[in-house]
């Protein structure tokens, strides 16, 4: 083997090793957010009540320069009405947040059968809408998805760039009802 071919081979092996360490277990550049959705149909009785940010989200927003996130409350009432007091991203601007309150909103729970995904759709809250297409059904919703943890349900939405794997996460806190 000539010296030139040997050096090209070494460069190729080094490049593959670098690529493998980058794209190994977690993906290259953290592409493709994890599948966090809860894949069982949840009932409205499981989501009614008061939700607030979990500790992770309060710390995430404080780090981004938005203190006071611990005052967040989303109240989902059994009659489909709600009270929304939370932090949202400014439209199309990552890492800039605004406080939003809507006392007269309504909510409904959507179930996409093919994808096995629960979506919370909020009417009357100035959130950016998202579309979700499971191949059989396409919906436009303003709200959140659900995941399950050992502590129960967590309601979440992507924060900023989806490839960054950061989420606004809400847990049941039921201590306060505005």
Secondary structure, DSSP 4 states (H G I P E B T S, - for coil): --HHHHHHHHHHHHHHHHHHHHHSSS-GGG-S-------SPPPHHHH-EEEEE-HHHHHHHHHTT---GGG-EEEE-TTSEEEEEEEEEPTT-TT-EEEEEEEEEEEEEEEETTTTEEEEEEESS-PPPEEEE-SS-EEEESEEEEEEETTEEEEEEE-S-GGG--EEEEEE--S---
